[in-house]
Amino acid sequence: MSVCPHKDCPPVPNGAKGVQDQGSPSNTGNIVPFGAPVREKRPALPSFVGLLLCALGGAVSSSTFSVVSTALVGYGFAGASARGGLRDKGVAALVTLVPALALSLPQGVASAVGAVIVCLAALAVAGLLMGKRMTPGVACLAVAILAGCHLGLDALAALAQATTLTDSVKELLDAYEQQLVAASSDVAFQIRAVRALLDLLWPTTYVIAALGEFLFARLGVWLAAEHEEALALKMPRFVDYDLPLWVVALLVADVAALAVELSAPTLLPQGVLMVAANLVMALRFAFAAQGIAVLVWFIRDKHLSNLTALLLGALALYLEMQFVVLTIAGLVDVWANFRHLQRGKKADDVPGTAEQD
């Protein structure tokens, strides 16, 4: 038996893998497993701090840092209303929207509407996460709706100036092309090739912007969950990210329409090529996310070191940019179910592969 120097410490048997926790008087006498990391829980975020972050996020929503504002609003809204009810959520939403309107209205109606869209998007993402309703399918719909709102706002702004959004984008691309060709005539052919691609895929930039705002809002709520244990339990695990079948069906239908348009351009109405190409690009982000979830599961399942995981992640991102490897892995996982998820099963059902076919 080993003897503790303190009189009030119980004896510890020889060979027991334990150490005496003497960090505080309240813990005197407790035995902590050897090697177990002691992680102190962060203090809860005060409500007034959450409201202050909501106001700050609303204030910068009409600036060039609108993406960052969604993180601030998500963090503040979750922190201010995590322990409250509908009244606290309403106050946090009001504190967010009032500064957004007050600072954006002098810049014009379009700027004010854009700021409100950004704030409402962050509030909606935070509310869905706090209500445990943020499934992968809902996330896809949220990004699509947000991108559509931004695109529609710019289309109305262009219409108010007696033009169209397509013509405005074309004029902008023409100006950039002339500047680049004048600066370096040796790469004029490559510039024109990129220009032709941008003429087709420019709507995807709205999807990228909406995806960035969505991810930053989710990041803000995740950071707030570090202070709230009840909120942390509601946060979905990324390793369980699994797209619903309707997303796969949409991809199949879109690829079929794209194939018909490329093989018989006169068979389908004009504009189908642009819609189909941009929809494929948008769905690629969703399936790439599922591929990343499979990669995260593999790293955890194999207990890889941090350095190995970092190198493997960098290699996967490189292969995704070159050969869309993560996107293909995410698509294959819908049927292969690499992570052995219980798709379509209740909690008391026998574990097994979902009937995805």
C-alpha positions as CSV (number, residue, x, y, z in Angstrom):
1,M,0.0,0.0,0.0
2,S,1.3,3.5,-0.9
3,V,0.8,6.2,1.7
4,C,-0.4,9.7,0.8
5,P,1.4,12.6,2.6
6,H,-1.9,14.1,3.5
7,K,-3.7,12.6,6.5
8,D,-7.1,12.7,4.9
9,C,-6.1,10.8,1.7
10,P,-7.3,7.2,1.5
11,P,-4.7,4.6,0.9
12,V,-4.0,3.6,-2.8
13,P,-3.3,0.0,-3.5
14,N,0.1,-0.8,-4.9
15,G,0.1,-1.2,-8.7
16,A,-3.1,0.8,-9.1
17,K,-2.9,3.1,-12.1
18,G,-4.0,6.3,-10.4
19,V,-2.7,9.6,-9.2
20,Q,-4.0,11.8,-6.4
21,D,-5.9,14.8,-7.6
22,Q,-4.8,17.7,-5.3
23,G,-5.8,20.5,-7.6
24,S,-8.5,21.9,-5.3
25,P,-9.9,21.3,-1.8
26,S,-13.1,20.0,-3.2
27,N,-11.3,17.3,-5.2
28,T,-9.1,16.1,-2.3
29,G,-9.2,12.4,-2.0
30,N,-10.5,11.7,-5.5
31,I,-8.6,9.2,-7.7
32,V,-8.1,10.3,-11.4
33,P,-7.2,7.6,-13.9
34,F,-3.6,7.8,-15.0
35,G,-3.2,9.6,-18.3
36,A,-6.8,10.8,-18.5
37,P,-6.9,14.4,-19.7
38,V,-8.7,16.7,-17.4
39,R,-10.7,19.2,-19.5
40,E,-12.2,22.1,-17.7
41,K,-15.6,23.1,-19.0
42,R,-15.7,26.6,-20.3
43,P,-18.0,29.0,-18.4
44,A,-21.4,29.7,-19.9
45,L,-21.5,32.7,-22.2
46,P,-23.4,35.6,-20.6
47,S,-26.6,36.6,-22.4
48,F,-25.5,40.2,-22.8
49,V,-22.3,39.1,-24.5
50,G,-24.4,37.0,-26.9
51,L,-26.6,40.0,-27.6
52,L,-23.6,42.2,-28.2
53,L,-22.2,39.7,-30.7
54,C,-25.6,39.6,-32.5
55,A,-25.6,43.4,-32.7
56,L,-22.0,43.4,-34.0
57,G,-22.8,40.8,-36.6
58,G,-25.8,42.8,-37.8
59,A,-23.7,45.9,-38.0
60,V,-21.2,44.3,-40.4
61,S,-23.7,42.4,-42.4
62,S,-23.8,45.0,-45.1
63,S,-20.0,45.4,-45.4
64,T,-17.5,43.4,-47.3
65,F,-17.2,41.1,-44.2
66,S,-20.7,39.8,-44.5
67,V,-19.5,36.2,-44.3
68,V,-17.9,36.9,-40.9
69,S,-21.1,38.5,-39.7
70,T,-22.9,35.1,-40.0
71,A,-20.4,33.6,-37.6
72,L,-20.9,36.4,-35.1
73,V,-24.7,36.2,-35.4
74,G,-24.7,32.4,-35.1
75,Y,-22.4,32.6,-32.0
76,G,-24.3,35.4,-30.4
77,F,-27.8,34.0,-31.1
78,A,-26.9,30.5,-29.7
79,G,-25.2,32.0,-26.7
80,A,-28.0,34.4,-25.9
81,S,-30.9,32.0,-26.3
82,A,-29.4,28.6,-25.5
83,R,-30.9,28.5,-22.0
84,G,-34.0,30.7,-22.8
85,G,-37.2,30.3,-24.7
86,L,-38.9,31.9,-27.6
87,R,-38.8,35.4,-26.0
88,D,-35.0,35.3,-25.7
89,K,-34.7,34.2,-29.3
90,G,-37.0,37.0,-30.4
91,V,-34.9,39.6,-28.5
92,A,-31.7,38.2,-30.1
93,A,-33.2,38.3,-33.6
94,L,-34.4,41.9,-33.0
95,V,-31.0,43.0,-31.7
96,T,-29.4,41.5,-34.9
97,L,-31.8,43.1,-37.4
98,V,-32.0,46.6,-36.0
99,P,-28.3,47.5,-36.5
100,A,-28.3,45.8,-39.9
101,L,-31.1,47.9,-41.1
102,A,-29.9,51.1,-39.5
103,L,-26.4,50.9,-41.0
104,S,-27.4,49.5,-44.4
105,L,-30.4,51.7,-45.3
106,P,-28.3,54.8,-46.1
107,Q,-26.5,52.7,-48.7
108,G,-29.7,51.9,-50.5
109,V,-32.6,49.5,-50.4
110,A,-30.7,46.7,-52.1
111,S,-27.9,46.9,-49.5
112,A,-30.5,46.8,-46.7
113,V,-32.3,43.8,-48.2
114,G,-28.9,42.1,-48.6
115,A,-28.0,42.7,-45.0
116,V,-31.4,41.3,-43.8
117,I,-30.9,38.2,-46.0
118,V,-27.5,37.5,-44.4
119,C,-28.8,38.0,-40.9
120,L,-31.9,35.9,-41.4
121,A,-29.7,33.2,-42.9
122,A,-27.5,33.1,-39.8
123,L,-30.5,33.1,-37.5
124,A,-32.2,30.3,-39.4
125,V,-29.1,28.1,-39.4
126,A,-28.6,28.7,-35.7
127,G,-32.3,28.0,-35.0
128,L,-32.2,24.8,-37.0
129,L,-29.1,23.6,-35.3
130,M,-30.4,24.4,-31.8
131,G,-33.7,22.5,-32.7
132,K,-31.8,19.4,-34.0
133,R,-33.4,19.9,-37.4
134,M,-30.2,20.5,-39.4
135,T,-30.0,17.3,-41.5
136,P,-27.8,17.1,-44.6
137,G,-30.9,17.5,-46.8
138,V,-32.0,20.6,-44.9
139,A,-28.5,22.0,-45.2
140,C,-28.6,21.5,-49.0
141,L,-32.0,23.3,-49.1
142,A,-30.7,26.1,-46.9
143,V,-27.7,26.8,-49.1
144,A,-29.9,26.6,-52.2
145,I,-32.5,29.1,-50.8
146,L,-29.8,31.5,-49.7
147,A,-28.1,31.4,-53.1
148,G,-31.4,32.0,-54.8
149,C,-32.1,35.0,-52.5
150,H,-28.8,36.6,-53.4
151,L,-29.2,35.9,-57.1
152,G,-32.8,37.2,-57.1
153,L,-31.7,40.4,-55.3
154,D,-29.0,41.1,-57.8
155,A,-31.4,40.4,-60.6
156,L,-33.9,42.9,-59.3
157,A,-31.2,45.4,-58.8
158,A,-30.1,45.0,-62.4
159,L,-33.7,45.2,-63.5
160,A,-34.1,48.5,-61.7
161,Q,-31.2,49.9,-63.8
162,A,-33.0,48.8,-67.0
163,T,-30.7,45.8,-67.7
164,T,-30.5,42.2,-66.8
165,L,-28.1,40.3,-64.5
166,T,-26.8,38.3,-67.4
167,D,-25.9,41.4,-69.3
168,S,-24.3,43.0,-66.2
169,V,-22.1,39.9,-65.7
170,K,-21.2,39.9,-69.4
171,E,-20.1,43.5,-69.3
172,L,-18.0,42.8,-66.2
173,L,-16.3,39.8,-67.8
174,D,-15.7,41.7,-71.0
175,A,-13.9,44.4,-69.0
176,Y,-11.7,41.9,-67.1
177,E,-10.9,40.0,-70.4
178,Q,-9.8,43.2,-72.1
179,Q,-7.5,44.1,-69.2
180,L,-5.9,40.7,-69.0
181,V,-5.4,40.4,-72.8
182,A,-3.8,43.8,-72.9
183,A,-1.5,43.0,-70.0
184,S,-0.4,39.6,-71.4
185,S,-1.2,38.8,-75.0
186,D,0.7,35.5,-74.9
187,V,-2.0,33.9,-72.8
188,A,-5.0,35.3,-74.8
189,F,-6.2,31.9,-75.8
190,Q,-6.2,30.6,-72.3
191,I,-8.0,33.7,-71.1
192,R,-10.7,33.3,-73.7
193,A,-11.2,29.7,-72.7
194,V,-11.6,30.7,-69.1
195,R,-14.0,33.4,-70.2
196,A,-16.2,30.9,-72.1
197,L,-16.3,28.7,-68.9
198,L,-17.3,31.7,-66.8
199,D,-20.0,32.6,-69.2
200,L,-21.6,29.3,-68.4
201,L,-20.8,28.8,-64.7
202,W,-21.1,32.3,-63.2
203,P,-24.2,31.4,-61.2
204,T,-22.1,29.0,-59.2
205,T,-20.4,31.9,-57.5
206,Y,-23.7,32.6,-55.7
207,V,-23.7,29.0,-54.4
208,I,-20.1,29.4,-53.2
209,A,-21.0,32.6,-51.4
210,A,-24.1,31.1,-49.8
211,L,-22.1,28.0,-48.8
212,G,-19.5,30.2,-47.1
213,E,-22.2,32.1,-45.2
214,F,-23.8,28.8,-44.1
215,L,-20.5,27.3,-42.9
216,F,-19.5,30.4,-41.0
217,A,-22.9,30.5,-39.3
218,R,-22.5,26.9,-38.3
219,L,-19.0,27.6,-37.1
220,G,-20.4,30.3,-34.8
221,V,-23.0,27.9,-33.3
222,W,-20.4,25.2,-32.8
223,L,-18.2,27.7,-30.9
224,A,-21.1,28.6,-28.7
225,A,-21.7,24.9,-28.0
226,E,-18.3,24.8,-26.3
227,H,-20.0,26.8,-23.5
228,E,-23.3,25.0,-23.4
229,E,-23.4,21.3,-22.7
230,A,-27.1,21.1,-23.7
231,L,-26.4,22.8,-27.0
232,A,-23.3,20.6,-27.6
233,L,-25.5,17.5,-27.3
234,K,-27.7,18.8,-30.1
235,M,-24.9,19.5,-32.6
236,P,-24.8,16.9,-35.4
237,R,-21.6,15.1,-35.8
238,F,-19.9,15.7,-39.2
239,V,-18.7,12.1,-39.3
240,D,-22.4,11.1,-39.6
241,Y,-23.0,13.4,-42.6
242,D,-25.2,11.4,-45.0
243,L,-27.1,12.8,-48.0
244,P,-30.7,11.7,-48.6
245,L,-31.7,9.9,-51.7
246,W,-33.6,12.8,-53.2
247,V,-30.2,14.6,-53.6
248,V,-28.9,11.5,-55.5
249,A,-32.0,11.4,-57.7
250,L,-31.6,15.1,-58.4
251,L,-28.0,14.5,-59.5
252,V,-29.0,11.6,-61.8
253,A,-31.7,13.7,-63.4
254,D,-29.4,16.6,-63.9
255,V,-26.7,14.5,-65.4
256,A,-29.2,13.0,-67.8
257,A,-30.4,16.5,-68.9
258,L,-26.8,17.6,-69.3
259,A,-26.1,14.6,-71.5
260,V,-29.1,15.2,-73.7
261,E,-28.3,18.9,-74.1
262,L,-24.7,18.1,-75.1
263,S,-25.7,15.4,-77.5
264,A,-28.8,17.1,-79.0
265,P,-28.7,20.8,-78.3
266,T,-31.9,21.6,-80.2
267,L,-34.0,19.0,-78.3
268,L,-34.3,20.9,-75.0
269,P,-35.2,24.6,-74.4
270,Q,-32.4,27.2,-74.4
271,G,-30.8,27.7,-71.1
272,V,-31.0,24.1,-70.0
273,L,-27.2,23.7,-70.4
274,M,-26.4,26.6,-68.0
275,V,-28.9,25.4,-65.4
276,A,-27.7,21.8,-65.6
277,A,-24.0,22.7,-65.5
278,N,-24.4,24.9,-62.5
279,L,-26.6,22.4,-60.7
280,V,-23.9,19.7,-61.2
281,M,-21.3,22.1,-59.7
282,A,-23.6,22.9,-56.8
283,L,-24.3,19.2,-56.0
284,R,-20.6,18.5,-56.2
285,F,-20.1,20.5,-53.0
286,A,-22.7,18.3,-51.3
287,F,-21.1,15.0,-52.3
288,A,-17.6,16.3,-51.6
289,A,-18.7,17.0,-48.1
290,Q,-19.9,13.4,-47.8
291,G,-16.5,12.3,-49.1
292,I,-14.8,14.4,-46.4
293,A,-17.0,12.7,-43.8
294,V,-15.9,9.3,-45.0
295,L,-12.3,10.5,-44.8
296,V,-12.8,11.7,-41.2
297,W,-14.3,8.4,-40.3
298,F,-11.4,6.5,-41.8
299,I,-8.9,8.6,-39.9
300,R,-10.7,8.0,-36.6
301,D,-11.3,4.3,-37.3
302,K,-7.6,3.7,-38.0
303,H,-6.5,5.9,-35.2
304,L,-4.1,7.8,-37.4
305,S,-1.7,10.3,-35.9
306,N,-2.3,14.1,-36.4
307,L,0.6,14.4,-38.8
308,T,-0.7,11.4,-40.9
309,A,-4.2,12.8,-40.9
310,L,-3.0,16.2,-42.0
311,L,-1.0,14.8,-44.9
312,L,-3.9,12.5,-45.9
313,G,-6.3,15.4,-45.8
314,A,-4.0,17.6,-48.0
315,L,-3.6,14.7,-50.5
316,A,-7.4,14.2,-50.6
317,L,-8.0,17.9,-51.2
318,Y,-5.4,17.9,-54.0
319,L,-7.0,14.9,-55.6
320,E,-10.4,16.5,-55.3
321,M,-9.3,19.6,-57.2
322,Q,-7.6,17.5,-59.9
323,F,-9.8,14.4,-60.2
324,V,-12.9,15.0,-58.0
325,V,-11.9,12.0,-55.8
326,L,-13.8,13.1,-52.7
327,T,-17.0,13.8,-54.7
328,I,-16.8,10.3,-56.2
329,A,-16.1,8.8,-52.8
330,G,-19.2,10.6,-51.4
331,L,-21.4,9.4,-54.3
332,V,-20.2,5.8,-53.9
333,D,-20.7,5.9,-50.2
334,V,-24.4,6.4,-50.8
335,W,-24.5,2.7,-51.8
336,A,-21.4,1.2,-50.4
337,N,-22.0,2.7,-46.9
338,F,-18.4,2.7,-45.9
339,R,-19.2,3.9,-42.4
340,H,-21.9,1.3,-41.7
341,L,-24.6,3.9,-40.9
342,Q,-28.0,2.7,-39.9
343,R,-29.9,4.3,-42.7
344,G,-33.6,4.1,-42.5
345,K,-33.4,2.1,-39.3
346,K,-34.9,2.9,-35.9
347,A,-32.8,2.9,-32.8
348,D,-34.1,-0.5,-31.7
349,D,-33.8,-2.1,-35.1
350,V,-31.0,-4.6,-35.9
351,P,-28.0,-2.7,-37.3
352,G,-27.5,-3.2,-41.0
353,T,-27.0,-1.5,-44.4
354,A,-29.9,0.7,-45.5
355,E,-32.0,-0.3,-48.4
356,Q,-30.6,2.4,-50.6
357,D,-30.9,0.6,-54.0
